[in-house]
C-alpha cells in the first residue's frame, strides 16, 4: 500500500500547504491522470495530455483542445457535433 494510502497522489506535498488545499489538489490530479476515453475512436487509456488544454489519442492519432485537466469539458460534451476531426 505505501505511506500515502489516505492522501493518495497528494502525498508528495507531505505536511505542507494545509489539508484543504491538498484535498482540492488531490481531486484535480486524480481527474488529470485518470484513464480517459477518446471522443473519436472510443478507446480507453490511450488519451494523454501534451500540454495545458491539448490532448492526443495514441491509438488513432486524433488531437484536440480540451480542458486543462480533463480532455472534454462540459460544454464540449453538450455540443459534440462541433468537434470535427481533421
Buried (B, 14 or more C-beta within 10 A) or exposed (E): EEEEEEBBBBBEBEEEEEEEEBEEBBEBBEEBEEEBBBBBBEBEEBBEBEEEBEBBBEBBEBEBEBBEBBBBBEEBEEEEEEBEEE
